[in-house]
Amino acid sequence: MAAKKSPSAPRNGRTGFEDCPCHAAVVRAHAGMIASGAPDSVALEAAVRVYRYHHPEVAPGRAHDQVERWVFTGPLH
């Protein structure tokens, strides 16, 4: 029986979260909130909630960082 891979297991220098099935839901939640006129901070928190729903085992700070990587594709200052 093959062991289930953890989303945090490194593969080729990647975190593994890039392949996570909830990625689309997280990005869609953020984009939908922005499109409805919500402030970016509110949209980000909504996306983090979606992520934490799928990954309750991930610490809140780590979840927030991961979601920021997914939704902010441009340069961060």
Order of alpha helices (4+ residues) and beta strands (2+ residues): alpha-alpha-alpha
